[in-house]
């Protein structure tokens, strides 16, 4: 049964004791709904697998730079000490990956697994989180000062995602599990490939890094063309390189059912796919995504993004339906 150990303004800590000899401490990822606590990262999968877990959850994107974190970590350490000294694994993605790496040593973890994590939010080269870095001055010490040679740090990252690879390099000695064409969304790609839960349990169970990497690569290779995340990033890269023939070939295979069908593209990937389709003048895919997004009734942010994309590529019929120019004049 899930037990709430701490319920603050910025953080919540819950404990699900299952009796296993390993305890997983999870940290919530980025894009938290303001002022609320979601389920813990991987909570459902860990509960289904019968794995003891402590979930450290944020109420918004404060990157753990809150005084509440010190009290929360004291509570987590006390629970782990009373649990019997079994193995500890920390677990998180993005903002949660930063925490999984940062707190692994203080929690006496043997492993930390982080998906697309940050190691230094305040690096001048990091452009994605600048506002949050300004809003939340650093309270925690630099991550390199809390790393331990006794901990195995496993980082999943896209080798084509420059900023994520830069952040991974801030964890010296980390073992990389390279996952192409996911961008910052390594977790969605692994979910869509049907491998995230299996991989998580293997890492928690102590499987060797090489075996984990080889299986991840094999499963993703087999299933990636049924992943919305993978195809959206592949199309976006082809568009940047002006490879219109390649775009049309991918979209044709999506229509034929060889790849993920257009109807199953995740809503968050609509814009990336429609931009590639419009650039390649694939009218069928543009029309299908236009319909799926809501047509004339689509809301923001789709409306503005669709309008600009379709106007730029000469899809005047759809532009007239959206009629944003008239609305702007009004």
Number of C-alpha atoms within 10 A of each C-alpha: 8 13 11 13 16 17 14 13 14 20 24 22 24 20 20 20 17 17 11 13 14 21 24 23 28 27 29 30 23 16 12 16 12 10 12 14 20 14 12 24 21 19 18 11 15 19 16 8 12 14 21 21 26 27 26 27 25 31 19 21 20 18 24 23 17 16 12 16 19 13 13 19 16 13 15 22 15 12 15 21 12 9 16 10 13 13 18 22 26 31 29 27 27 25 25 28 27 26 27 29 32 24 19 25 19 13 20 18 23 18 24 29 26 29 27 30 28 29 24 20 22 17 14 8 12 17 12 10 14 15 9 14 19 11 11 15 13 16 11 15 9 14 17 14 8 14 20 18 10 11 18 20 24 23 23 25 29 23 18 15 16 14 20 22 20 17 20 25 14 14 20 11 15 18 17 19 20 17 24 21 24 26 22 20 19 25 21 16 26 24 15 18 22 16 17 19 15 16 17 16 15 15 20 22 13 14 12 10 16 11 12 17 18 11 14 20 16 10 14 22 13 10 18 23 21 21 24 27 27 27 25 25 19 22 25 21 17 17 22 10 9 14 15 20 12 15 23 19 11 21 26 17 15 21 16 12 12 13 19 21 18 21 14 12 20 12 13 12 15 21 20 19 26 26 23 28 28 24 22 20 18 17 13 14 22 25 17 14 21 21 14 16 18 12 18 15 11 16 11 9 9 17 19 14 15 26 20 13 19 23 15 14 14 13 17 13 11 18 19 14 12 19 14 15 11 9 8 7 6 6
